[in-house]
């Protein structure tokens, strides 16, 4: 009986361990969200697009700010958002980002463009 109790607790604890997928639901919601919805910089753009693609690996965060760009805040993103969009689209004449990586998912780029078209709201 004690063996079954210990085994049950072990299975319960093991089953509760999951990989951190905190950005995955945000990305899925963004893909389903029509552009007509008001996009949130802090709720969608930063955590689902910029943080996983631009702020990781010591690139454009507040610590290293590669090329002098800190893309962790609205103040760092909004003024250069059109340039960022060109970089995300790998347009000629501008450094493609993410650096040394494939182009970002088109649906994520489209959402970033929608945010720009909505007036780059700081919400």
Number of C-alpha atoms within 10 A of each C-alpha: 6 7 7 9 9 11 12 12 11 11 10 11 10 10 9 8 8 7 6 7 8 10 14 12 11 16 18 12 12 21 15 9 13 12 17 9 10 14 24 14 22 15 11 20 20 21 19 22 22 21 16 12 19 21 23 11 10 12 20 22 21 16 10 14 15 15 8 12 17 20 24 19 15 18 11 16 19 17 11 12 18 15 14 21 18 18 19 24 19 17 13 9 8 13 14 19 20 16 13 7 9 11 15 15 11 12 13 19 18 16 20 27 18 18 23 16 12 14 11 19 15 13 11
